[in-house]
Amino acid sequence: MGILLHMQTKILLVDDETRLRNLLARLLRLEDYEVLEAENIQSGLNLLRQHPDIKSVLLDVRLPDGSGLDTIPRVKEINPGAEILLLTAYGTIPDSVQAIKNGAFDYLVKGDDNDKIITLVAKAVEKARLQFRIRELENQITEKLISFDEIQGESAGILKAKELARKVAPTDTTVLLIGETGTGKELFAQAIHRESSRRNKTFLAINCGAFSRELLESELFGHRAGAFTGATKDKKGLFEEASGGTLFLDEMGEMSLDLQAKLLRVLENREFIRVGDTKPTQVNVRIIAATNRDLLKESQEGHFRADLYYRLSVFQMELPPLRERLEDVPLLAQGLARSLSQRLRLPFQRIDPDFLQLLGRHQWPGNIRELRNVIERALILADGGVLRSDSLPFQSQDHSVDSFELSTVEQQHIRKVLQYTKGNKTEAARLLGIGLTTLYRKIEEYQLHS
């Protein structure tokens, strides 16, 4: 893990002394850094613009086209997150003080400090990574979250769910959202956070079913350096990152029993122990959990801790599947068409009544997520921004159509989606809502080879 991480880390080395530059570059490459080299300020700044993921810059003070000391602000202007190590053969205390004032991470004297370079580069890179992660989290805090008003629907089921969510939002109560996949559980979690006293703190979400047991533990609780192979440094988990805010745990039913015990400790004592640590860490996080499973039944069968279930279900809400709120489909379709057309930069004028009528006949096993995919595909297929029944995917077409006509519609549909994705079959399979193997079979069946 450590080697892969370093190979992804770019270092920019700017020095006009070819022999020394080659020596330093070789030393850094032995540490598995990717080193970019420049012999003057201008070429160095050009490389910095071309590679915004550079984490550290080793910059000589005396260069043919200017002073490295004076170049520090220009480097920071192009890449504020890059940490700068200034290199010079003539170290002076005033210069070192000025370098730090200008924004350098540290100041090295060539020859005298060669043994310190690798250590200082590692520290500079680690600081750059930490600052990048902090900016990511700050962006999540300021990023606009969904409000209750933006959760569309006028059916009795969705109005009741919004009413309950609005009541629990201002409290610090743990919430358990129950519903099928694609019913909007994360949207409700965002809205609850937005209406809470924690609204100005972090909202983080994780799908517990997307990680192995070991990786999920590390992601949630963090680890100490040396806790396992590849754990080269301490890492904060999501509980610490979301401290003061809200952590949304999706697919809770997928969590292993031993991790459930650690989560129960957080809920009861507001503390946990990092992987490889011995001392507990205090944390203040609101938990919103979600599942598409019957956790009560799972607990009775021994697959889910009963004590955790009762702790999570202090306030339990069930989100209705789309087939039980079909009257909301037209409103949802209009909203999705508007937002998706903007994101995809596709024209959208209107939705024909026949299109909406067909949507109303479908049972939507994939719920709103399936509806979103259908609208996205229909926008791609639509002519002139008008969503008509013939731009619906074949799964939603009227079943009275004979098999030959259905195959023709399917063939045209797949061809148009492949054209839209410029032949990217993985993306086409996603838009079509089918497996990649199925897509390849359809391509062979309809001879859709490019």
Secondary structure as UniProt FT lines:
FT   HELIX           2..7
FT   STRAND          10..14
FT   HELIX           18..30
FT   TURN            31..32
FT   STRAND          34..38
FT   HELIX           41..50
FT   TURN            52..53
FT   STRAND          54..60
FT   STRAND          62..63
FT   TURN            64..65
FT   STRAND          66..67
FT   HELIX           68..78
FT   TURN            80..81
FT   STRAND          83..88
FT   HELIX           93..102
FT   STRAND          106..109
FT   TURN            110..113
FT   HELIX           114..142
FT   HELIX           148..150
FT   HELIX           156..168
FT   TURN            169..170
FT   STRAND          175..178
FT   TURN            181..182
FT   HELIX           185..194
FT   TURN            197..200
FT   STRAND          203..207
FT   HELIX           208..210
FT   HELIX           213..221
FT   TURN            225..226
FT   TURN            229..230
FT   HELIX           238..241
FT   TURN            242..244
FT   STRAND          246..250
FT   HELIX           252..254
FT   HELIX           257..269
FT   STRAND          271..272
FT   STRAND          281..282
FT   STRAND          286..291
FT   HELIX           295..300
FT   TURN            301..302
FT   HELIX           306..312
FT   TURN            313..314
FT   STRAND          315..318
FT   HELIX           322..324
FT   HELIX           326..328
FT   HELIX           329..344
FT   STRAND          350..351
FT   HELIX           353..361
FT   TURN            365..366
FT   HELIX           367..381
FT   TURN            384..385
FT   STRAND          386..387
FT   HELIX           389..391
FT   HELIX           394..396
FT   TURN            399..400
FT   HELIX           403..420
FT   TURN            421..423
FT   HELIX           425..432
FT   HELIX           436..446
//
